[in-house]
Amino acid sequence: MTTQWEQVYADIQQAREQVYAVARTTRLVYSDTLSRRYDASIYLKRELDQRIGAYKIRGAYNRLCRLSEAERQHGVVTASAGNHAQGVAIAAAHEAVKAIIVLPQSTSRVKVEGVERFGLDPFGRSWVEIKSIPGDFDDCHHYARQLAARIGATFIEPFDDPHVIAGQGTVGLEILADLPAVDDVVCAVGGGGLITGVGVAIKTVKRTARLYGAEALGATAMTAALKAGRTVTLAEVDPFVEGAAVRRCGSWLFPLARQVIDHMAIVSPRAVCQATLELWRDGIQAELAGALPVAALEPLRSRIKGRTVVCVIGGGNLSQADFLARVVTRAQAAA
């Protein structure tokens, strides 16, 4: 009998034949600054160089390109904090599938504009309808599931779906191809789709590799689940790191996540801001969730010393104005 792990790895191999219709193979760059600071060989996987500025294009397209003809006719509905929405938008336009995307009203303008732009086909026709509602990602997820059921559309899970996870897993295949000597990989964790896909891809080939997850303080759904041995729903979540702020990690993927994650690092909003600023100074305009893995290097310092480490910079959809506004808002709240 094929195990869940074996099936996901097979799906990742198949996804490699699909996702590059819209996705790019992204660069792996060596960081002198981080390598000296942590006495390790630190590389940055630049997923912010994707067309939508984030890795989410991989999983979203791998899911949409597998719709049946009947599903295509009825369209899709999804929920997102922003980057998955852009992935669905570009996939919907490419596959000529109508998509309704539910976003929190707090979603940054740069991401909303991205959804609108990527939802256009070459003839200028829009395949995307945006619904902005109050609340956080989980409120949007609940609303979108109900909407999909009501109108007979296919609901596209943002992370807890085998094909979405397989699409994200192609990041791991690229890391192995560019850096076979990789020892450790650090991924930001929201729902868990990225780290699960990357973990299966890498550990199938290299069992000695370690996978570290990075969560922001106040949004620790995966850490809570690993401690409990089951998925749990947080009573509330801090939306500061919007791309990784979910109240519950994926239930389908959780058995795999438990197998691939070696350790979770929790970092403060202050540390995330500092990492974001440092990356920007180096010309890498990461968003807050994208900078999470770099912020996690400090608590992981003793574990990564002397090793070859890849930090997946998952996204870069944050304007300077949005970043400053978030920092100022947090500072005012603290005051």
Phi and psi restraints in degrees (value plus and minus 20) as a CYANA .aco file:
   2 THR   PHI     -91.7   -51.7
   2 THR   PSI     108.5   148.5
   3 THR   PHI    -100.1   -60.1
   3 THR   PSI     146.2   186.2
   4 GLN   PHI     -78.9   -38.9
   4 GLN   PSI     -62.1   -22.1
   5 TRP   PHI     -80.3   -40.3
   5 TRP   PSI     -70.0   -30.0
   6 GLU   PHI     -81.8   -41.8
   6 GLU   PSI     -58.5   -18.5
   7 GLN   PHI     -87.4   -47.4
   7 GLN   PSI     -62.8   -22.8
   8 VAL   PHI     -84.3   -44.3
   8 VAL   PSI     -60.8   -20.8
   9 TYR   PHI     -84.5   -44.5
   9 TYR   PSI     -60.5   -20.5
  10 ALA   PHI     -82.5   -42.5
  10 ALA   PSI     -59.4   -19.4
  11 ASP   PHI     -85.9   -45.9
  11 ASP   PSI     -55.3   -15.3
  12 ILE   PHI     -84.7   -44.7
  12 ILE   PSI     -62.5   -22.5
  13 GLN   PHI     -81.6   -41.6
  13 GLN   PSI     -59.6   -19.6
  14 GLN   PHI     -90.2   -50.2
  14 GLN   PSI     -58.2   -18.2
  15 ALA   PHI     -80.9   -40.9
  15 ALA   PSI     -51.9   -11.9
  16 ARG   PHI     -79.2   -39.2
  16 ARG   PSI     -45.8    -5.8
  17 GLU   PHI    -104.9   -64.9
  17 GLU   PSI     -27.8    12.2
  18 GLN   PHI    -131.0   -91.0
  18 GLN   PSI     -66.9   -26.9
  19 VAL   PHI     -87.3   -47.3
  19 VAL   PSI     -44.6    -4.6
  20 TYR   PHI     -97.9   -57.9
  20 TYR   PSI     -14.7    25.3
  21 ALA   PHI     -85.5   -45.5
  21 ALA   PSI     -48.3    -8.3
  22 VAL   PHI    -149.7  -109.7
  22 VAL   PSI     -45.4    -5.4
  23 ALA   PHI    -109.9   -69.9
  23 ALA   PSI     145.3   185.3
  24 ARG   PHI    -136.8   -96.8
  24 ARG   PSI     131.0   171.0
  25 THR   PHI     -96.6   -56.6
  25 THR   PSI     101.6   141.6
  26 THR   PHI    -118.2   -78.2
  26 THR   PSI     138.8   178.8
  27 ARG   PHI     -95.3   -55.3
  27 ARG   PSI     130.9   170.9
  28 LEU   PHI    -135.8   -95.8
  28 LEU   PSI      93.7   133.7
  29 VAL   PHI    -137.3   -97.3
  29 VAL   PSI     121.9   161.9
  30 TYR   PHI    -101.9   -61.9
  30 TYR   PSI     115.9   155.9
  31 SER   PHI    -127.5   -87.5
  31 SER   PSI      88.4   128.4
  32 ASP   PHI     -82.4   -42.4
  32 ASP   PSI     -63.8   -23.8
  33 THR   PHI     -80.8   -40.8
  33 THR   PSI     -71.9   -31.9
  34 LEU   PHI     -89.2   -49.2
  34 LEU   PSI     -55.2   -15.2
  35 SER   PHI     -83.9   -43.9
  35 SER   PSI     -63.1   -23.1
  36 ARG   PHI     -86.3   -46.3
  36 ARG   PSI     -61.5   -21.5
  37 ARG   PHI     -84.7   -44.7
  37 ARG   PSI     -59.2   -19.2
  38 TYR   PHI    -127.1   -87.1
  38 TYR   PSI     -10.2    29.8
  39 ASP   PHI      31.4    71.4
  39 ASP   PSI      29.2    69.2
  40 ALA   PHI    -170.8  -130.8
  40 ALA   PSI     150.3   190.3
  41 SER   PHI    -117.3   -77.3
  41 SER   PSI      83.1   123.1
  42 ILE   PHI    -123.2   -83.2
  42 ILE   PSI     105.2   145.2
  43 TYR   PHI    -137.2   -97.2
  43 TYR   PSI     129.0   169.0
  44 LEU   PHI    -134.0   -94.0
  44 LEU   PSI     103.8   143.8
  45 LYS   PHI    -110.9   -70.9
  45 LYS   PSI      91.8   131.8
  46 ARG   PHI    -108.9   -68.9
  46 ARG   PSI      53.3    93.3
  47 GLU   PHI     -92.2   -52.2
  47 GLU   PSI     -31.7     8.3
  48 LEU   PHI     -89.6   -49.6
  48 LEU   PSI     -27.9    12.1
  49 ASP   PHI    -106.6   -66.6
  49 ASP   PSI     -19.7    20.3
  50 GLN   PHI     -84.0   -44.0
  50 GLN   PSI     141.1   181.1
  51 ARG   PHI     -76.2   -36.2
  51 ARG   PSI     -56.2   -16.2
  52 ILE   PHI    -113.2   -73.2
  52 ILE   PSI     -18.2    21.8
  53 GLY   PHI      59.1    99.1
  53 GLY   PSI      -2.3    37.7
  54 ALA   PHI    -183.5  -143.5
  54 ALA   PSI     136.2   176.2
  55 TYR   PHI     -87.1   -47.1
  55 TYR   PSI     -37.3     2.7
  56 LYS   PHI     -79.1   -39.1
  56 LYS   PSI     -39.3     0.7
  57 ILE   PHI     -79.5   -39.5
  57 ILE   PSI     -51.2   -11.2
  58 ARG   PHI     -85.5   -45.5
  58 ARG   PSI     -77.0   -37.0
  59 GLY   PHI     -87.8   -47.8
  59 GLY   PSI     -59.0   -19.0
  60 ALA   PHI     -82.2   -42.2
  60 ALA   PSI     -66.0   -26.0
  61 TYR   PHI     -89.3   -49.3
  61 TYR   PSI     -60.2   -20.2
  62 ASN   PHI     -81.4   -41.4
  62 ASN   PSI     -49.0    -9.0
  63 ARG   PHI     -98.6   -58.6
  63 ARG   PSI     -67.2   -27.2
  64 LEU   PHI     -89.2   -49.2
  64 LEU   PSI     -53.7   -13.7
  65 CYS   PHI     -90.2   -50.2
  65 CYS   PSI     -28.3    11.7
  66 ARG   PHI    -123.4   -83.4
  66 ARG   PSI     -11.0    29.0
  67 LEU   PHI     -85.7   -45.7
  67 LEU   PSI     124.7   164.7
  68 SER   PHI     -94.1   -54.1
  68 SER   PSI     148.1   188.1
  69 GLU   PHI     -82.4   -42.4
  69 GLU   PSI     -58.9   -18.9
  70 ALA   PHI     -84.5   -44.5
  70 ALA   PSI     -61.4   -21.4
  71 GLU   PHI     -85.3   -45.3
  71 GLU   PSI     -57.8   -17.8
  72 ARG   PHI     -81.8   -41.8
  72 ARG   PSI     -59.1   -19.1
  73 GLN   PHI     -85.5   -45.5
  73 GLN   PSI     -53.3   -13.3
  74 HIS   PHI    -111.4   -71.4
  74 HIS   PSI     -28.8    11.2
  75 GLY   PHI      58.4    98.4
  75 GLY   PSI    -199.6  -159.6
  76 VAL   PHI    -151.2  -111.2
  76 VAL   PSI     139.3   179.3
  77 VAL   PHI    -152.2  -112.2
  77 VAL   PSI     120.8   160.8
  78 THR   PHI    -165.7  -125.7
  78 THR   PSI     149.9   189.9
  79 ALA   PHI    -147.3  -107.3
  79 ALA   PSI     130.4   170.4
  80 SER   PHI    -182.7  -142.7
  80 SER   PSI     138.5   178.5
  81 ALA   PHI    -111.1   -71.1
  81 ALA   PSI     -24.7    15.3
  82 GLY   PHI     128.4   168.4
  82 GLY   PSI     -73.6   -33.6
  83 ASN   PHI     -95.0   -55.0
  83 ASN   PSI     -61.3   -21.3
  84 HIS   PHI     -81.1   -41.1
  84 HIS   PSI     -56.1   -16.1
  85 ALA   PHI     -80.2   -40.2
  85 ALA   PSI     -62.5   -22.5
  86 GLN   PHI     -86.9   -46.9
  86 GLN   PSI     -56.5   -16.5
  87 GLY   PHI     -83.7   -43.7
  87 GLY   PSI     -63.9   -23.9
  88 VAL   PHI     -85.1   -45.1
  88 VAL   PSI     -58.8   -18.8
  89 ALA   PHI     -80.7   -40.7
  89 ALA   PSI     -67.8   -27.8
  90 ILE   PHI     -89.8   -49.8
  90 ILE   PSI     -53.9   -13.9
  91 ALA   PHI     -89.0   -49.0
  91 ALA   PSI     -60.9   -20.9
  92 ALA   PHI     -82.9   -42.9
  92 ALA   PSI     -63.4   -23.4
  93 ALA   PHI     -86.2   -46.2
  93 ALA   PSI     -58.9   -18.9
  94 HIS   PHI     -87.8   -47.8
  94 HIS   PSI     -58.2   -18.2
  95 GLU   PHI    -116.4   -76.4
  95 GLU   PSI     -20.0    20.0
  96 ALA   PHI      37.0    77.0
  96 ALA   PSI      33.3    73.3
  97 VAL   PHI    -144.1  -104.1
  97 VAL   PSI     109.0   149.0
  98 LYS   PHI     -89.1   -49.1
  98 LYS   PSI     115.0   155.0
  99 ALA   PHI    -152.7  -112.7
  99 ALA   PSI     113.0   153.0
 100 ILE   PHI    -125.4   -85.4
 100 ILE   PSI     105.9   145.9
 101 ILE   PHI    -139.8   -99.8
 101 ILE   PSI     102.7   142.7
 102 VAL   PHI    -119.6   -79.6
 102 VAL   PSI     103.0   143.0
 103 LEU   PHI    -143.3  -103.3
 103 LEU   PSI     129.1   169.1
 104 PRO   PHI     -85.4   -45.4
 104 PRO   PSI     126.8   166.8
 105 GLN   PHI     -81.7   -41.7
 105 GLN   PSI     -40.8    -0.8
 106 SER   PHI    -103.3   -63.3
 106 SER   PSI     -21.9    18.1
 107 THR   PHI     -77.1   -37.1
 107 THR   PSI     115.0   155.0
 108 SER   PHI     -79.6   -39.6
 108 SER   PSI     126.5   166.5
 109 ARG   PHI     -81.3   -41.3
 109 ARG   PSI     -54.8   -14.8
 110 VAL   PHI     -82.7   -42.7
 110 VAL   PSI     -53.0   -13.0
 111 LYS   PHI     -96.5   -56.5
 111 LYS   PSI     -59.1   -19.1
 112 VAL   PHI     -82.3   -42.3
 112 VAL   PSI     -64.7   -24.7
 113 GLU   PHI     -83.7   -43.7
 113 GLU   PSI     -54.0   -14.0
 114 GLY   PHI     -84.6   -44.6
 114 GLY   PSI     -62.3   -22.3
 115 VAL   PHI     -79.9   -39.9
 115 VAL   PSI     -65.3   -25.3
 116 GLU   PHI     -82.5   -42.5
 116 GLU   PSI     -61.7   -21.7
 117 ARG   PHI     -91.7   -51.7
 117 ARG   PSI     -66.2   -26.2
 118 PHE   PHI     -94.9   -54.9
 118 PHE   PSI     -34.8     5.2
 119 GLY   PHI    -100.4   -60.4
 119 GLY   PSI     -19.3    20.7
 120 LEU   PHI    -113.5   -73.5
 120 LEU   PSI     117.0   157.0
 121 ASP   PHI    -106.8   -66.8
 121 ASP   PSI     156.5   196.5
 122 PRO   PHI     -80.2   -40.2
 122 PRO   PSI     -36.8     3.2
 123 PHE   PHI    -115.0   -75.0
 123 PHE   PSI     -15.5    24.5
 124 GLY   PHI      64.0   104.0
 124 GLY   PSI     -12.1    27.9
 125 ARG   PHI    -103.8   -63.8
 125 ARG   PSI     116.8   156.8
 126 SER   PHI    -111.1   -71.1
 126 SER   PSI     114.1   154.1
 127 TRP   PHI    -127.6   -87.6
 127 TRP   PSI     -11.1    28.9
 128 VAL   PHI    -146.9  -106.9
 128 VAL   PSI     117.4   157.4
 129 GLU   PHI    -139.3   -99.3
 129 GLU   PSI     108.6   148.6
 130 ILE   PHI    -121.4   -81.4
 130 ILE   PSI     113.7   153.7
 131 LYS   PHI    -140.2  -100.2
 131 LYS   PSI      98.9   138.9
 132 SER   PHI    -123.4   -83.4
 132 SER   PSI     106.9   146.9
 133 ILE   PHI    -148.1  -108.1
 133 ILE   PSI     139.0   179.0
 134 PRO   PHI     -86.5   -46.5
 134 PRO   PSI     136.5   176.5
 135 GLY   PHI      86.0   126.0
 135 GLY   PSI    -189.0  -149.0
 136 ASP   PHI    -124.7   -84.7
 136 ASP   PSI    -190.0  -150.0
 137 PHE   PHI     -77.2   -37.2
 137 PHE   PSI     -62.5   -22.5
 138 ASP   PHI     -85.5   -45.5
 138 ASP   PSI     -53.8   -13.8
 139 ASP   PHI     -83.6   -43.6
 139 ASP   PSI     -61.5   -21.5
 140 CYS   PHI     -85.2   -45.2
 140 CYS   PSI     -60.0   -20.0
 141 HIS   PHI     -80.9   -40.9
 141 HIS   PSI     -65.7   -25.7
 142 HIS   PHI     -83.1   -43.1
 142 HIS   PSI     -65.6   -25.6
 143 TYR   PHI     -82.2   -42.2
 143 TYR   PSI     -64.2   -24.2
 144 ALA   PHI     -85.9   -45.9
 144 ALA   PSI     -58.5   -18.5
 145 ARG   PHI     -83.4   -43.4
 145 ARG   PSI     -63.1   -23.1
 146 GLN   PHI     -84.8   -44.8
 146 GLN   PSI     -61.2   -21.2
 147 LEU   PHI     -83.3   -43.3
 147 LEU   PSI     -64.7   -24.7
 148 ALA   PHI     -80.3   -40.3
 148 ALA   PSI     -62.9   -22.9
 149 ALA   PHI     -85.5   -45.5
 149 ALA   PSI     -57.3   -17.3
 150 ARG   PHI     -89.4   -49.4
 150 ARG   PSI     -56.8   -16.8
 151 ILE   PHI    -121.6   -81.6
 151 ILE   PSI     -21.6    18.4
 152 GLY   PHI      57.9    97.9
 152 GLY   PSI       4.3    44.3
 153 ALA   PHI    -113.3   -73.3
 153 ALA   PSI     145.3   185.3
 154 THR   PHI    -106.0   -66.0
 154 THR   PSI     108.3   148.3
 155 PHE   PHI    -106.3   -66.3
 155 PHE   PSI     108.4   148.4
 156 ILE   PHI    -120.8   -80.8
 156 ILE   PSI      89.9   129.9
 157 GLU   PHI     -86.4   -46.4
 157 GLU   PSI     115.1   155.1
 158 PRO   PHI     -89.2   -49.2
 158 PRO   PSI     -49.7    -9.7
 159 PHE   PHI    -165.2  -125.2
 159 PHE   PSI     -46.5    -6.5
 160 ASP   PHI    -113.3   -73.3
 160 ASP   PSI      38.8    78.8
 161 ASP   PHI    -164.8  -124.8
 161 ASP   PSI     114.3   154.3
 162 PRO   PHI     -76.9   -36.9
 162 PRO   PSI     -60.6   -20.6
 163 HIS   PHI     -95.0   -55.0
 163 HIS   PSI     -53.1   -13.1
 164 VAL   PHI     -85.2   -45.2
 164 VAL   PSI     -66.1   -26.1
 165 ILE   PHI     -81.3   -41.3
 165 ILE   PSI     -61.3   -21.3
 166 ALA   PHI     -82.9   -42.9
 166 ALA   PSI     -60.7   -20.7
 167 GLY   PHI     -81.3   -41.3
 167 GLY   PSI     -64.5   -24.5
 168 GLN   PHI     -85.1   -45.1
 168 GLN   PSI     -49.9    -9.9
 169 GLY   PHI     -83.6   -43.6
 169 GLY   PSI     -39.5     0.5
 170 THR   PHI     -84.8   -44.8
 170 THR   PSI     -40.3    -0.3
 171 VAL   PHI     -79.8   -39.8
 171 VAL   PSI     -62.7   -22.7
 172 GLY   PHI     -84.6   -44.6
 172 GLY   PSI     -59.4   -19.4
 173 LEU   PHI     -82.3   -42.3
 173 LEU   PSI     -59.5   -19.5
 174 GLU   PHI     -86.9   -46.9
 174 GLU   PSI     -59.3   -19.3
 175 ILE   PHI     -81.1   -41.1
 175 ILE   PSI     -66.2   -26.2
 176 LEU   PHI     -82.2   -42.2
 176 LEU   PSI     -59.5   -19.5
 177 ALA   PHI     -86.5   -46.5
 177 ALA   PSI     -58.9   -18.9
 178 ASP   PHI    -105.8   -65.8
 178 ASP   PSI     -47.9    -7.9
 179 LEU   PHI    -162.8  -122.8
 179 LEU   PSI      54.3    94.3
 180 PRO   PHI     -78.4   -38.4
 180 PRO   PSI     -43.9    -3.9
 181 ALA   PHI    -102.4   -62.4
 181 ALA   PSI     -13.9    26.1
 182 VAL   PHI     -74.8   -34.8
 182 VAL   PSI     114.2   154.2
 183 ASP   PHI    -123.1   -83.1
 183 ASP   PSI     -63.2   -23.2
 184 ASP   PHI    -153.6  -113.6
 184 ASP   PSI     126.3   166.3
 185 VAL   PHI    -148.9  -108.9
 185 VAL   PSI     114.9   154.9
 186 VAL   PHI    -136.4   -96.4
 186 VAL   PSI     104.6   144.6
 187 CYS   PHI    -145.0  -105.0
 187 CYS   PSI     122.9   162.9
 188 ALA   PHI     -87.4   -47.4
 188 ALA   PSI     125.8   165.8
 189 VAL   PHI    -145.1  -105.1
 189 VAL   PSI     103.2   143.2
 190 GLY   PHI    -133.5   -93.5
 190 GLY   PSI    -108.3   -68.3
 191 GLY   PHI    -103.5   -63.5
 191 GLY   PSI     -41.5    -1.5
 192 GLY   PHI      87.9   127.9
 192 GLY   PSI     -18.3    21.7
 193 GLY   PHI     -86.4   -46.4
 193 GLY   PSI     -62.6   -22.6
 194 LEU   PHI     -86.1   -46.1
 194 LEU   PSI     -73.1   -33.1
 195 ILE   PHI     -86.0   -46.0
 195 ILE   PSI     -50.9   -10.9
 196 THR   PHI     -89.2   -49.2
 196 THR   PSI     -67.5   -27.5
 197 GLY   PHI     -84.5   -44.5
 197 GLY   PSI     -66.8   -26.8
 198 VAL   PHI     -83.2   -43.2
 198 VAL   PSI     -61.2   -21.2
 199 GLY   PHI     -82.3   -42.3
 199 GLY   PSI     -65.5   -25.5
 200 VAL   PHI     -84.0   -44.0
 200 VAL   PSI     -63.7   -23.7
 201 ALA   PHI     -80.4   -40.4
 201 ALA   PSI     -66.3   -26.3
 202 ILE   PHI     -98.5   -58.5
 202 ILE   PSI     -64.6   -24.6
 203 LYS   PHI     -94.6   -54.6
 203 LYS   PSI     -38.5     1.5
 204 THR   PHI     -85.2   -45.2
 204 THR   PSI     -58.0   -18.0
 205 VAL   PHI    -108.4   -68.4
 205 VAL   PSI     -58.6   -18.6
 206 LYS   PHI    -152.6  -112.6
 206 LYS   PSI      69.3   109.3
 207 ARG   PHI     -83.5   -43.5
 207 ARG   PSI     -44.0    -4.0
 208 THR   PHI     -98.7   -58.7
 208 THR   PSI     -31.3     8.7
 209 ALA   PHI     -85.9   -45.9
 209 ALA   PSI     129.7   169.7
 210 ARG   PHI    -131.2   -91.2
 210 ARG   PSI     121.7   161.7
 211 LEU   PHI    -135.8   -95.8
 211 LEU   PSI     103.5   143.5
 212 TYR   PHI    -134.5   -94.5
 212 TYR   PSI     114.4   154.4
 213 GLY   PHI    -120.9   -80.9
 213 GLY   PSI     125.6   165.6
 214 ALA   PHI    -140.7  -100.7
 214 ALA   PSI     102.5   142.5
 215 GLU   PHI    -143.5  -103.5
 215 GLU   PSI     130.5   170.5
 216 ALA   PHI    -106.4   -66.4
 216 ALA   PSI     121.4   161.4
 217 LEU   PHI     -75.9   -35.9
 217 LEU   PSI     109.3   149.3
 218 GLY   PHI      75.4   115.4
 218 GLY   PSI     -22.4    17.6
 219 ALA   PHI    -165.5  -125.5
 219 ALA   PSI      46.1    86.1
 220 THR   PHI    -136.1   -96.1
 220 THR   PSI      31.8    71.8
 221 ALA   PHI     -84.9   -44.9
 221 ALA   PSI     -59.4   -19.4
 222 MET   PHI     -91.4   -51.4
 222 MET   PSI     -61.8   -21.8
 223 THR   PHI     -79.1   -39.1
 223 THR   PSI     -63.7   -23.7
 224 ALA   PHI     -83.3   -43.3
 224 ALA   PSI     -60.4   -20.4
 225 ALA   PHI     -86.3   -46.3
 225 ALA   PSI     -62.7   -22.7
 226 LEU   PHI     -84.3   -44.3
 226 LEU   PSI     -56.9   -16.9
 227 LYS   PHI     -88.5   -48.5
 227 LYS   PSI     -57.7   -17.7
 228 ALA   PHI    -102.6   -62.6
 228 ALA   PSI     -40.0     0.0
 229 GLY   PHI      59.1    99.1
 229 GLY   PSI      -6.3    33.7
 230 ARG   PHI    -182.7  -142.7
 230 ARG   PSI     141.5   181.5
 231 THR   PHI     -88.3   -48.3
 231 THR   PSI     119.9   159.9
 232 VAL   PHI    -150.9  -110.9
 232 VAL   PSI     134.8   174.8
 233 THR   PHI    -123.2   -83.2
 233 THR   PSI     100.0   140.0
 234 LEU   PHI     -89.1   -49.1
 234 LEU   PSI     123.4   163.4
 235 ALA   PHI     -83.6   -43.6
 235 ALA   PSI     -55.5   -15.5
 236 GLU   PHI    -174.0  -134.0
 236 GLU   PSI     145.7   185.7
 237 VAL   PHI    -160.6  -120.6
 237 VAL   PSI     121.9   161.9
 238 ASP   PHI     -99.1   -59.1
 238 ASP   PSI      98.9   138.9
 239 PRO   PHI    -102.7   -62.7
 239 PRO   PSI     -12.6    27.4
 240 PHE   PHI     -75.3   -35.3
 240 PHE   PSI     -68.8   -28.8
 241 VAL   PHI    -114.0   -74.0
 241 VAL   PSI      60.0   100.0
 242 GLU   PHI     -79.8   -39.8
 242 GLU   PSI     -53.1   -13.1
 243 GLY   PHI     -92.3   -52.3
 243 GLY   PSI     -31.5     8.5
 244 ALA   PHI    -150.8  -110.8
 244 ALA   PSI       4.4    44.4
 245 ALA   PHI    -124.7   -84.7
 245 ALA   PSI      72.6   112.6
 246 VAL   PHI    -149.2  -109.2
 246 VAL   PSI     130.6   170.6
 247 ARG   PHI    -104.9   -64.9
 247 ARG   PSI     -36.9     3.1
 248 ARG   PHI    -167.9  -127.9
 248 ARG   PSI     111.1   151.1
 249 CYS   PHI     -99.0   -59.0
 249 CYS   PSI     151.3   191.3
 250 GLY   PHI     -86.8   -46.8
 250 GLY   PSI     116.3   156.3
 251 SER   PHI    -102.2   -62.2
 251 SER   PSI     -57.0   -17.0
 252 TRP   PHI     -86.3   -46.3
 252 TRP   PSI     -60.6   -20.6
 253 LEU   PHI    -101.6   -61.6
 253 LEU   PSI     -35.7     4.3
 254 PHE   PHI     -77.9   -37.9
 254 PHE   PSI     -62.5   -22.5
 255 PRO   PHI     -77.6   -37.6
 255 PRO   PSI     -55.3   -15.3
 256 LEU   PHI     -93.8   -53.8
 256 LEU   PSI     -61.6   -21.6
 257 ALA   PHI     -78.0   -38.0
 257 ALA   PSI     -59.9   -19.9
 258 ARG   PHI     -81.2   -41.2
 258 ARG   PSI     -53.6   -13.6
 259 GLN   PHI     -97.9   -57.9
 259 GLN   PSI     -54.6   -14.6
 260 VAL   PHI    -112.7   -72.7
 260 VAL   PSI     -45.6    -5.6
 261 ILE   PHI    -103.7   -63.7
 261 ILE   PSI     103.1   143.1
 262 ASP   PHI    -109.0   -69.0
 262 ASP   PSI     -49.7    -9.7
 263 HIS   PHI    -186.3  -146.3
 263 HIS   PSI     127.4   167.4
 264 MET   PHI    -129.5   -89.5
 264 MET   PSI     113.9   153.9
 265 ALA   PHI    -130.9   -90.9
 265 ALA   PSI     110.9   150.9
 266 ILE   PHI    -128.4   -88.4
 266 ILE   PSI     108.4   148.4
 267 VAL   PHI    -143.0  -103.0
 267 VAL   PSI     130.0   170.0
 268 SER   PHI     -98.4   -58.4
 268 SER   PSI     136.8   176.8
 269 PRO   PHI     -75.2   -35.2
 269 PRO   PSI     -55.4   -15.4
 270 ARG   PHI     -82.4   -42.4
 270 ARG   PSI     -63.1   -23.1
 271 ALA   PHI     -86.1   -46.1
 271 ALA   PSI     -56.6   -16.6
 272 VAL   PHI     -84.7   -44.7
 272 VAL   PSI     -63.4   -23.4
 273 CYS   PHI     -81.5   -41.5
 273 CYS   PSI     -63.5   -23.5
 274 GLN   PHI     -83.1   -43.1
 274 GLN   PSI     -63.7   -23.7
 275 ALA   PHI     -84.3   -44.3
 275 ALA   PSI     -59.4   -19.4
 276 THR   PHI     -82.4   -42.4
 276 THR   PSI     -65.9   -25.9
 277 LEU   PHI     -82.3   -42.3
 277 LEU   PSI     -61.3   -21.3
 278 GLU   PHI     -84.9   -44.9
 278 GLU   PSI     -60.1   -20.1
 279 LEU   PHI     -85.5   -45.5
 279 LEU   PSI     -61.8   -21.8
 280 TRP   PHI     -82.2   -42.2
 280 TRP   PSI     -58.6   -18.6
 281 ARG   PHI     -82.9   -42.9
 281 ARG   PSI     -48.6    -8.6
 282 ASP   PHI    -109.6   -69.6
 282 ASP   PSI     -10.4    29.6
 283 GLY   PHI      62.8   102.8
 283 GLY   PSI      -4.8    35.2
 284 ILE   PHI    -131.9   -91.9
 284 ILE   PSI      81.7   121.7
 285 GLN   PHI    -106.5   -66.5
 285 GLN   PSI      49.5    89.5
 286 ALA   PHI     -94.2   -54.2
 286 ALA   PSI     129.4   169.4
 287 GLU   PHI    -102.0   -62.0
 287 GLU   PSI     156.3   196.3
 288 LEU   PHI     -81.6   -41.6
 288 LEU   PSI     -66.2   -26.2
 289 ALA   PHI     -84.7   -44.7
 289 ALA   PSI     -52.6   -12.6
 290 GLY   PHI     -86.9   -46.9
 290 GLY   PSI     -49.4    -9.4
 291 ALA   PHI    -106.0   -66.0
 291 ALA   PSI     -29.2    10.8
 292 LEU   PHI     -72.9   -32.9
 292 LEU   PSI     -67.0   -27.0
 293 PRO   PHI     -80.6   -40.6
 293 PRO   PSI     -55.6   -15.6
 294 VAL   PHI     -89.4   -49.4
 294 VAL   PSI     -60.4   -20.4
 295 ALA   PHI     -82.6   -42.6
 295 ALA   PSI     -49.8    -9.8
 296 ALA   PHI     -96.7   -56.7
 296 ALA   PSI     -31.7     8.3
 297 LEU   PHI     -83.1   -43.1
 297 LEU   PSI     -52.1   -12.1
 298 GLU   PHI     -83.7   -43.7
 298 GLU   PSI     -74.1   -34.1
 299 PRO   PHI     -86.1   -46.1
 299 PRO   PSI     -37.4     2.6
 300 LEU   PHI    -114.5   -74.5
 300 LEU   PSI     -15.7    24.3
 301 ARG   PHI     -68.6   -28.6
 301 ARG   PSI     -71.3   -31.3
 302 SER   PHI     -89.2   -49.2
 302 SER   PSI     -46.3    -6.3
 303 ARG   PHI     -98.4   -58.4
 303 ARG   PSI     -49.4    -9.4
 304 ILE   PHI    -121.4   -81.4
 304 ILE   PSI     -24.7    15.3
 305 LYS   PHI     -74.5   -34.5
 305 LYS   PSI     107.8   147.8
 306 GLY   PHI      57.5    97.5
 306 GLY   PSI     -14.1    25.9
 307 ARG   PHI    -129.6   -89.6
 307 ARG   PSI     147.7   187.7
 308 THR   PHI    -118.9   -78.9
 308 THR   PSI      96.8   136.8
 309 VAL   PHI    -143.5  -103.5
 309 VAL   PSI     117.8   157.8
 310 VAL   PHI    -135.4   -95.4
 310 VAL   PSI     105.1   145.1
 311 CYS   PHI    -121.1   -81.1
 311 CYS   PSI     102.8   142.8
 312 VAL   PHI    -105.3   -65.3
 312 VAL   PSI      89.9   129.9
 313 ILE   PHI    -105.3   -65.3
 313 ILE   PSI      75.2   115.2
 314 GLY   PHI     -92.8   -52.8
 314 GLY   PSI     -43.2    -3.2
 315 GLY   PHI    -184.3  -144.3
 315 GLY   PSI     141.5   181.5
 316 GLY   PHI    -160.7  -120.7
 316 GLY   PSI      14.4    54.4
 317 ASN   PHI    -115.1   -75.1
 317 ASN   PSI      50.7    90.7
 318 LEU   PHI    -169.7  -129.7
 318 LEU   PSI      95.5   135.5
 319 SER   PHI     -97.1   -57.1
 319 SER   PSI     141.4   181.4
 320 GLN   PHI     -79.9   -39.9
 320 GLN   PSI     -57.7   -17.7
 321 ALA   PHI     -85.1   -45.1
 321 ALA   PSI     -62.4   -22.4
 322 ASP   PHI     -82.5   -42.5
 322 ASP   PSI     -63.3   -23.3
 323 PHE   PHI     -81.4   -41.4
 323 PHE   PSI     -68.9   -28.9
 324 LEU   PHI     -82.3   -42.3
 324 LEU   PSI     -59.0   -19.0
 325 ALA   PHI     -82.8   -42.8
 325 ALA   PSI     -61.4   -21.4
 326 ARG   PHI     -86.4   -46.4
 326 ARG   PSI     -61.2   -21.2
 327 VAL   PHI     -85.4   -45.4
 327 VAL   PSI     -65.1   -25.1
 328 VAL   PHI     -82.7   -42.7
 328 VAL   PSI     -63.6   -23.6
 329 THR   PHI     -80.1   -40.1
 329 THR   PSI     -63.2   -23.2
 330 ARG   PHI     -85.8   -45.8
 330 ARG   PSI     -60.2   -20.2
 331 ALA   PHI     -84.6   -44.6
 331 ALA   PSI     -61.2   -21.2
 332 GLN   PHI     -84.4   -44.4
 332 GLN   PSI     -59.8   -19.8
 333 ALA   PHI     -84.4   -44.4
 333 ALA   PSI     -60.8   -20.8
 334 ALA   PHI     -84.9   -44.9
 334 ALA   PSI     -59.0   -19.0
